[in-house]
Amino acid sequence: MAVRTETHDRVLLARIERAEKRNAIDEATARGIDDALNRFQDDPGLWAAVLTGTPELFCAGTDIVAGPGEPTARGGPYGVIRRDHTKPLIAAVEGLALGGGFEIAMACDLVVASTTASFGLPETRRGLVANSGALLRAARCLPRNVARELLITGTRLDGRRAYDIGFVNRLTEPGGAVEGALELAAEIAESSPAAVSATLQALEEQWARDEQEGWAATARAERRIAAGPDKQEGLDAFAAKRSPRWRDPAS
């Protein structure tokens, strides 16, 4: 199974387990995440959830070869990116969270990461635009200029700096992200689940209009890239493990 679940009292822990593919998301993995989070949302006895990867790696984003599969009915891309949050979801990050992996973390309500964590959005280096939420969420989750830098340079943000600028809620020693996330989830479970749910939904309602506009802007950016040669050149260069040869936009 690409996604394995276990319960800890009132907390669901979902692990993405495709280490041989750097936990990249294919259709089976997206369905696994969707199934796990549907179970979480539908079970009144589960009050918080933790989504993580393997001990060395969170998620490298889309499986470039296989593709991520179709968006799910309740979760959207990857089974989580456009999911309505009525209960708190915590990302527990060890190692790389790149592209869609970073966007999964941004789609969660809280983030616990170890000092090994490294967040990045390499899409522009491949002739692409981030299309799973970063164009609308990065500037909400990060200082605006940091978000802009990550989006247009493809450089990475390490766990310590991500904590210092407020994206990561709690920073742990290497190997401690899941334990830290479970501790945070247990603290949440001390609160009224009805009050927590009402709070999350009130926040989501305030952001709903910005989200709609952000998804529309993302779609426009994707169409611009699809109309030119850079997308194919970026993918070809990535597959060939060479530097891309970009064209002058005016040529």
Steps between C-alpha positions, in 0.01 A plus 500: 500500500627849412329653804487328838285618791499445873311656788633653820205558732296766317768570239539342156855467367533454122840413353591534131725202430656509151859544606630352176328789316582763762136479613391662174126505444351267239135404466513221760670729752251780442216252550668372814526851644140567403376180663692572819374857530143402411513248783634771730230747409219245522596344835368711791745326731801647315569859595830577324722344234869494414624454143863400455739318269779257574765568769742657251264680261161670497402522132665598171172604338348352185630176354624650171485168315171356626318825569296579812167361382176693488396729785279324751143606568560613857870582507585632155860454378695241701183434701577794730577827318141628473347318795260687730648496848251434776762333722868592544757336273868519594792439263799325658803568280837327495735565208385630166159654435530612139248631249173328572646371825543859621150576373362208703661650810345838414160332465523375860393712796825468696855385426748321725844450345840377604824680435551266201200651320553686173214669315517600135299589190718402202230534234638807322832320453305245299303748293188454713295692752397367839143382446398332827443803715836675539403796280222585745622357830872576507446871564249414773726246670828690456620860490413630155854556376611159627207342315588691184867397521420131545247504217722665238846368591432140598731537801427321827397600849649294781306392804666745738424803285148371428447492877655843555270665243189327634416234243601214728313497831741273685856401417642169621828313495554261204255212514267681738243656266234229534532487878481878513193503276328235710570706812350806332198296391454375856500861621233585243295205624484667842277766342134465410483331157190703417677827586813400304289411197302823518825698524654329198187547293480870594858548383433310177193714429709817529757365254249347257481796261878536482528124436257519207687791346831325561392182323376705205836682482682166520297368206588808295870455579481135394339595168778751430765234559314238297492737201880528482801268459652523848281238665610226261862615506501494879356149516737375230799647683388350829461156341841528332663639817635803315462874535202639311556725200246776543403726211476876514127572562497745208643253248 
